[in-house]
Amino acid sequence: MIRKLPAAQKLTVPGWRQFVPDLRLGLQNLVARKLRTLLTMLGMIFGVAAVVSMLSIGAGAQQKVMAFIEQLGVRNLIVEAREANTWQEFQKVRKISQGLSFQDLRVIRANVNGISEATGRKRFVPSKLLPKPQRDFPAVYGVSANYQRIGGLRVAEGRFFEQDEDDRAAPVCVLGEGAKTNLFGYEEALGRYIKVNEQWYRVIGVAGPQLSAQTEMAGIPTQDRNNLIYVPLYSAIFRTEDNMSWFKDEIDGLYLQMEPQADSVSAADVVRGILNASHRNAGDFSVIVPAELLAEQRRTQRIFDMVMVAIASISLLVGGIGIMNIMLASILERTREIGIRRALGARQKDIIRQFLIEATLISFVGGLMGIGFGFGISRLIALLAGWSTIVTATSIILAFLVSVSVGLVFGIYPAKKAARLDPVEAIRYE
């Protein structure tokens, strides 16, 4: 005995199954017109590729900058001396300020709360150096032993000098990775000696690689941070004569590391106030706050990403117009087909769904191809230009979602126009 099902139960079809025939039909229509479909996709392909590649270039550049700032230490404050470049400028500044000094360091330590570590710095480029460098002369950094902790300096070979060696101005040094290669090539450097001006130093360590800023940033001078020779601060001052020492401050930099709970931005304001008072507003120093720079770079990156997406989205807009144009042309070609479907019982929403699926398929496939194309462009730029490029998941998702959304938005009007066709007139259309 056959039991009849209620009418409501017979007509119940899962929602997702309604899309399967339209999806199959949409694929058949697009495959049947391969060349036209490919040409329609080009706008989406180039648009998505532009978004992905441009964001990858921006992300690569910003990552290097932010990594360099993080390397400076987000808990650190750096005071850089602005030393005179001419004798006239030097005399003018010296009338009101004696420049950066150990006295400034002592006053800051006594009056600024939350400082856990501090060191002065004496920096110069030697006039004579043995062994003879293979390229640019390394700069000499005279710093205290705690600079390794403040600067997050990693020692790859040997060790960093200790406080006792700094106190007695011991003739020892640590080479940066670039300085070691510059002076000794690929030979062993530990235990060997280098002559800086007239003083011999024994190499006790080699530092690991560090990032360097390509351009001056917020008062931080451009310098290869790998092509450095680290020596004890008092050794740099008392043992190694700097030919231009009379033209410079007693020390040319201060590194201050704040405790984890301290507010480095507020502490920087206090440091500026102290130095402005003691230097009589001579403007011969700058205070660098890496935490502040990092926050600013993140804001800049967000703005940069928005601008790049806006520019690249113009290509997606053009691609969307192309989709709308092709879909309108397709309606004219398939007017009779639409009329037959309507006569066989298809509703307006079925026609709308069919054409929306076709428009979305074009943007979907075009988006996938654009992602691959954009990734290839990004790698090619990195290879040919030597730039750092990073294809992030965010850029891929953003470009893909925008491309699919463009397909949906620009497919709505053609789909509604197709659905509004009079079935009788559509069947008679030639």
SULSUL-V204743 format. One record per backbone hydrogen bond with DSSP energy under -1.0 kcal/mol. NH is the residue of the N-H (numbers start at 1). CO is the residue of the C=O. If there is no record, write none. Layout:
BEGIN
NH&CO / NH&CO
END
This chain:
BEGIN
10&6 / 11&7 / 23&19 / 24&20 / 25&21 / 26&22 / 27&23 / 28&24 / 29&25 / 30&26 / 31&27 / 32&28 / 37&33 / 38&34 / 39&35 / 40&36 / 41&37 / 42&38 / 45&41 / 46&42 / 47&43 / 48&44 / 49&45 / 50&46 / 51&47 / 52&48 / 53&49 / 54&50 / 55&51 / 56&52 / 57&53 / 58&54 / 59&55 / 60&56 / 61&57 / 62&58 / 63&59 / 64&60 / 65&61 / 66&62 / 67&63 / 68&64 / 69&65 / 70&66 / 71&67 / 72&68 / 76&73 / 77&256 / 78&288 / 79&254 / 80&286 / 81&252 / 82&284 / 90&86 / 91&87 / 92&88 / 93&89 / 94&90 / 96&93 / 97&93 / 105&101 / 106&102 / 107&103 / 108&104 / 109&105 / 110&106 / 111&107 / 112&108 / 116&257 / 117&257 / 119&255 / 121&253 / 122&142 / 124&140 / 130&195 / 134&182 / 139&227 / 140&124 / 141&229 / 142&122 / 143&231 / 147&144 / 148&145 / 150&146 / 151&147 / 153&148 / 156&206 / 157&206 / 159&204 / 166&162 / 167&163 / 168&164 / 169&166 / 170&165 / 172&170 / 173&202 / 174&230 / 175&205 / 176&228 / 179&226 / 180&176 / 181&177 / 182&178 / 183&179 / 184&180 / 185&181 / 187&184 / 191&203 / 192&189 / 194&201 / 195&130 / 196&199 / 197&128 / 199&196 / 201&194 / 202&171 / 203&192 / 204&173 / 206&157 / 207&175 / 208&154 / 217&220 / 220&217 / 225&223 / 228&226 / 229&139 / 230&174 / 231&141 / 233&143 / 236&232 / 237&233 / 238&234 / 239&235 / 240&235 / 245&242 / 247&244 / 248&245 / 251&100 / 252&121 / 254&79 / 255&119 / 256&77 / 257&117 / 258&75 / 259&114 / 262&259 / 267&263 / 268&264 / 269&265 / 270&266 / 271&267 / 272&268 / 273&269 / 274&270 / 275&271 / 276&272 / 277&273 / 278&274 / 279&275 / 281&276 / 286&80 / 288&78 / 293&289 / 294&290 / 295&291 / 296&292 / 297&293 / 298&294 / 299&295 / 300&296 / 301&297 / 302&298 / 303&299 / 304&300 / 305&301 / 306&302 / 307&303 / 308&304 / 309&305 / 310&306 / 311&307 / 312&308 / 313&309 / 314&311 / 317&313 / 318&314 / 319&315 / 320&316 / 321&317 / 322&318 / 323&319 / 324&320 / 325&321 / 326&322 / 327&323 / 328&324 / 329&325 / 330&326 / 331&327 / 332&328 / 333&329 / 334&330 / 338&334 / 339&335 / 340&336 / 341&337 / 342&338 / 343&339 / 344&340 / 345&342 / 346&341 / 351&347 / 352&348 / 353&349 / 354&350 / 355&351 / 356&352 / 357&353 / 358&354 / 359&355 / 360&356 / 361&357 / 362&358 / 363&359 / 364&360 / 365&361 / 366&362 / 367&363 / 368&364 / 369&365 / 370&366 / 371&367 / 372&368 / 373&369 / 374&370 / 375&371 / 376&372 / 377&373 / 378&374 / 379&375 / 380&376 / 381&377 / 382&378 / 383&379 / 384&380 / 385&381 / 390&56 / 396&392 / 397&393 / 398&394 / 399&395 / 400&396 / 401&397 / 402&398 / 403&399 / 404&400 / 405&401 / 406&402 / 407&403 / 408&404 / 409&405 / 410&406 / 415&411 / 416&412 / 417&413 / 418&414 / 419&415 / 420&416 / 421&418 / 426&422 / 427&423 / 428&424
END
